Amino acid sequence: MEISAPKIDKQVCVTKKAGSGSYQYAEYAESTEESTSSANTSVCGGANHKSGGTGGAGPAALKEFVEKTLLNNGNKNWPTSTGRNPAPNDNAEAVAKDLIDLNSDEKTIVAGLLAKTIEGGEVVEIRAVSSTSVMVHFCDGA
């Protein structure tokens, strides 16, 4: 989505800052390390747990989440992250929340990208079912 819609990419899975200084953002990794010695997170939109002020210089977003946490193939950390005590479906719910928060035009762009990904079909609707889930109504044209 980054190349097709860079503005939207920067609104989904944005990491959180630990403090007010520089280099305070969580950094995406294969596993969350919730200790004061690591800034690594495998949770979409995760926080930096490291004390002492080192981490990412700026927020990471969807592109980095896909590359470093999902390993570009979704075989790891989907729908649940890895690390200490992950909540069931935490990554799926975080992505759904970020998609729900997009405006109508941005949701239309995401729907178009989904339709291109699933060739031959059409995304008819994207809407919130609850605060933690998104329903994508897809028609295969048959």
C-alpha positions as CSV (number, residue, x, y, z in Angstrom):
1,M,0.0,0.0,0.0
2,E,3.0,2.3,0.5
3,I,3.7,2.9,-3.1
4,S,0.0,3.1,-4.1
5,A,-1.2,5.2,-1.2
6,P,1.8,6.6,0.9
7,K,-0.5,8.9,3.0
8,I,-2.6,5.9,4.1
9,D,0.5,3.8,4.8
10,K,1.6,6.4,7.3
11,Q,-1.7,6.2,9.2
12,V,-1.8,2.4,9.7
13,C,0.3,0.6,12.4
14,V,2.1,3.8,13.6
15,T,4.5,3.0,16.4
16,K,4.2,5.0,19.7
17,K,6.8,7.1,21.5
18,A,8.2,6.2,25.0
19,G,9.3,9.7,26.0
20,S,9.8,13.3,24.9
21,G,13.3,13.0,23.6
22,S,14.8,11.9,20.2
23,Y,15.0,8.2,19.3
24,Q,12.0,7.2,21.5
25,Y,9.8,5.3,19.0
26,A,9.2,1.6,19.1
27,E,10.9,-0.4,16.3
28,Y,9.3,-3.2,14.5
29,A,10.9,-6.7,14.9
30,E,10.0,-10.4,14.7
31,S,9.1,-10.5,18.5
32,T,8.0,-8.1,21.1
33,E,10.5,-7.7,24.0
34,E,8.6,-5.9,26.7
35,S,11.5,-5.0,28.9
36,T,13.3,-1.8,29.7
37,S,16.2,-2.9,27.5
38,S,14.4,-3.2,24.2
39,A,12.5,-0.9,21.8
40,N,11.3,-3.9,19.7
41,T,7.7,-4.6,19.1
42,S,5.8,-7.1,16.9
43,V,2.4,-5.4,17.6
44,C,0.8,-3.1,15.0
45,G,1.2,0.4,16.5
46,G,3.2,-0.9,19.5
47,A,5.0,1.1,22.1
48,N,8.6,1.5,23.0
49,H,9.3,-0.1,26.4
50,K,12.9,0.8,26.6
51,S,14.0,3.2,29.2
52,G,17.0,5.4,28.6
53,G,16.0,6.9,25.4
54,T,17.0,4.7,22.5
55,G,14.7,3.5,19.8
56,G,13.5,4.7,16.4
57,A,14.1,8.4,15.4
58,G,10.6,8.6,14.1
59,P,7.4,6.5,14.0
60,A,7.4,3.4,11.9
61,A,4.2,2.5,10.0
62,L,2.6,-0.2,7.8
63,K,5.5,-0.7,5.4
64,E,7.9,-1.4,8.2
65,F,5.3,-3.6,10.0
66,V,4.9,-5.8,6.9
67,E,8.7,-6.0,6.2
68,K,10.0,-6.5,9.7
69,T,7.2,-8.1,11.7
70,L,5.1,-10.0,9.1
71,L,8.3,-10.8,7.2
72,N,6.7,-9.8,3.9
73,N,4.7,-13.0,3.8
74,G,2.3,-13.0,6.8
75,N,3.7,-16.3,8.1
76,K,4.6,-14.7,11.4
77,N,2.8,-12.4,13.8
78,W,-0.6,-12.7,12.1
79,P,-3.2,-12.5,13.4
80,T,-1.5,-12.6,16.8
81,S,1.9,-11.1,17.6
82,T,4.8,-13.0,19.3
83,G,6.5,-12.1,22.5
84,R,5.4,-12.0,26.1
85,N,1.7,-12.6,26.7
86,P,0.3,-11.5,23.4
87,A,-3.5,-10.8,23.3
88,P,-5.3,-13.1,20.8
89,N,-5.7,-11.4,17.4
90,D,-3.9,-8.3,18.6
91,N,-2.4,-7.4,15.2
92,A,-5.6,-8.1,13.3
93,E,-7.6,-5.9,15.7
94,A,-5.0,-3.1,15.6
95,V,-5.0,-3.1,11.7
96,A,-8.8,-3.1,11.8
97,K,-9.0,-0.2,14.2
98,D,-6.6,1.9,12.0
99,L,-8.7,1.1,8.9
100,I,-11.9,2.1,10.7
101,D,-10.3,5.4,11.6
102,L,-9.6,6.3,7.9
103,N,-11.9,8.8,6.2
104,S,-14.3,7.7,3.5
105,D,-12.0,8.6,0.6
106,E,-9.1,6.7,2.2
107,K,-11.4,3.6,2.8
108,T,-12.3,3.7,-0.9
109,I,-8.6,3.6,-1.9
110,V,-8.1,0.7,0.5
111,A,-11.1,-1.1,-1.0
112,G,-9.7,-0.6,-4.5
113,L,-6.3,-2.0,-3.4
114,L,-8.0,-5.0,-1.9
115,A,-10.0,-5.5,-5.1
116,K,-6.8,-5.4,-7.2
117,T,-5.2,-7.9,-4.8
118,I,-8.1,-10.3,-5.1
119,E,-8.4,-10.2,-8.9
120,G,-11.7,-10.5,-10.6
121,G,-13.7,-9.3,-7.7
122,E,-15.1,-6.1,-6.3
123,V,-15.0,-4.7,-2.7
124,V,-18.5,-3.4,-2.2
125,E,-18.2,-2.1,1.3
126,I,-15.8,-1.6,4.2
127,R,-17.4,-0.9,7.6
128,A,-16.9,-1.3,11.3
129,V,-18.8,-4.2,12.8
130,S,-17.5,-3.4,16.3
131,S,-14.7,-1.4,17.8
132,T,-12.2,-4.2,17.0
133,S,-13.4,-5.7,13.7
134,V,-13.9,-4.6,10.1
135,M,-16.2,-6.2,7.6
136,V,-15.1,-6.2,4.0
137,H,-18.0,-7.1,1.7
138,F,-16.5,-8.7,-1.4
139,C,-18.3,-9.8,-4.6
140,D,-16.5,-12.2,-6.9
141,G,-18.6,-11.1,-9.9
142,A,-20.2,-14.5,-10.4
